[in-house]
Amino acid sequence: MLSPGPASEIFLAAGATDLRKSFDTLTALVRQRLAKDPLSGQFFVFCNGRRNRIKILFWDRTGFWVCAKRLERGTFDWPDATEKSALSLHREQLAVLLGAWNGKG
């Protein structure tokens, strides 16, 4: 499982994201929608509209990583889009998010 370091910042993109997007379009979303720098080493977490897939984008000083998870059943508990698009998470919250699902579906 993905394990950000203690100094890592993690930002969740509230609302649905088209997860057909990959490196370049996700980095553009980080800049435009989240108003963050994708080269900062921060982790950016996106979820699809059905809430059964997540992608995480991060920069490791040599290139971008895109990690994905698809639930076979159930959905992620994901916030709807609000005025604040980027929600800050702690490492523990990300671990719970990636390991837990709400059992619906």
N, C-alpha and C positions, 0 to 999 in steps of 0.2 A: 504494500500500500504506500501511497505517496506520503512523505513525511517532511513537511516544511520545518526549517530550523526555528529556534526560539526567537530570533530577531526578524523572522519573515512576517511581512504583512500580507493579509489575505483579504481580498475584496470579492463580494458576491454581487453579481449583476442581477438585480431584482427584475422580475418579469420574464417573459419568454424570449429566447434567442434562437434563431434558425441555426441549428447545429450542423448544417451542411457546410458551414463556414469553416475555414481552416486557418492557418498561420496568418496570412496577410489580412484577411477580413476580420479576424478576431482582434488583431493588434489595432486595426482601425476603429473597431468598437470600443476598445479600451481608451483610446485617445478621445473619441467623439462622445460616446455615451457616458463613460465613467469619468472622463476628464482626468485620466491618470497617464503616467508614462509607462508603456509596456516594457521598456528597457531597464526599469528600476529594480528588477529582481523580485518584485511583488508577485503574488499569485492571484489570478483572476478566474473566477468560477462562474460558469454559464449553465443554464438549464433550458431544455426545449419546452415547447408548449404543452406536450402531454405529460411532462414532469417525470419521465422515465429514463432520461439521459442527461448526463452532465459532462461538460468539457472544462478542463483547467489549462490555462495558458500561463507559462512563466518563462523567463529569460535566465539562463545560467552563466552568462558572460561569454559563452561561445556560440550560442544559438538558442532558438525557441524550442520549448517542449509543449506539446499538446497531449494531454492525457484524457482519456474518455472512460466513462462507466455507463453501462446500460443495465437497468433492472429487468429481470425476466418476468417479474410480477410486482405489483404495487407501484407507488409513486414516491418521489421525493417531496418532503414538506418544504415548499418554496414560496417566498414572498411575492406578491403581485407587484407590478411596477408602481412606483410612487414618485413623489417629487424628488426624493433622494434615490438615485439609481444605483450607487455603489454603497453597499453595506459592509462594514468592517467585521471580520470574524477573527476569533482566536483559534489557535491550532486545535484545541480540544473540540471546538464547535465544528470545525471542518471534519475531524475524525468521526464525530457523531453523525454529521450529515452524510458522509460517504458510507458509513456502516449501518445506517438505519433507514428504514422506509416506513411509511404509514400504514401499510397493509391493505390499502384500497386497491381494487382492481384485480 
